[in-house]
Amino acid sequence: KINAPAIAFPYLRAYISNLTLQSGFEPRILPSINFVALSKEDLHSML
């Protein structure tokens, strides 16, 4: 459940950055996300 977003997100970040840069805008750089830590936080908040 966690691996797919963790693997795909760096490619999405690079794509969005390149797309905005090539469109003539300032590049939008998405922050890094630790999906494992997020899932642990969600798990703890459910308990």
Residue pairs with C-beta under 8 A, 6 or more apart in sequence:
1 39
2 35
2 36
2 39
5 35
6 35
6 36
9 33
9 35
12 30
13 29
13 30
13 32
16 28
16 30
17 27
17 28
17 29
17 30
18 27
20 26
20 27
20 28
21 27
